[in-house]
Amino acid sequence: MVSFLLFGPKVRTSGISEREVFVANRLPENPSLDHLKNEAKQLLRGVRAGELRALATAGGWYPGQLSELRLAGAQLVVARKYGFTSWSQLRAQLKMVDKFARRPHEVGPSADPATEFLRLACRPTTAPRAPRPRRGC
C-alpha cells in the first residue's frame, strides 16, 4: 500500500523485519582511548568465555564469525557500538575531542588579572547548592 504524506510516496510495510537494528551508544563524557581499549579487551575475554552479554554485543556489531574474533575485531565492535565505522575513525574523533576540549579546572593561576578572573569564573564548583525555600504554607 502506498500513501502520500507531505513530500511524496511512502511505502507502508507490515513492520516485520528479518534483521535486528542495533542503536549506537553515546561516548562517555570524557572518553579515554585507554578505557575503550580495555573495553575491547574485556569484550574479547567475554566472548571467549562464552558470556551471553558479550556474545550479544559482539554478534550485533561484528560482521564475521565470533569464533574468529581477535582484538582488532573487538575494537571494531567497540567502535561500531559508539557509532563509528572503524577503530581508526573512533581514535581520530578522540584525538580531535582532546585537542579542542576546554578544561578550565586544569589551568593554573595567572599573574594577569583578567586571565585569573576567567579561570576562577569558569571553574566548576563542587559545593552543593543551598536548598530552595518552599512556597506556600
Secondary structure, DSSP 8 states (H G I E B T S, - for coil): -EEE-SSSEEE---S--SS---------SS--HHHHHHHHHHHHHHHHHT-HHHHHHHHHH-SS-GGG--HHHHHHHHHHHTT-SSHHHHHHHHHHHHHH---GGG----SSHHHHHHHHHHS---S----------
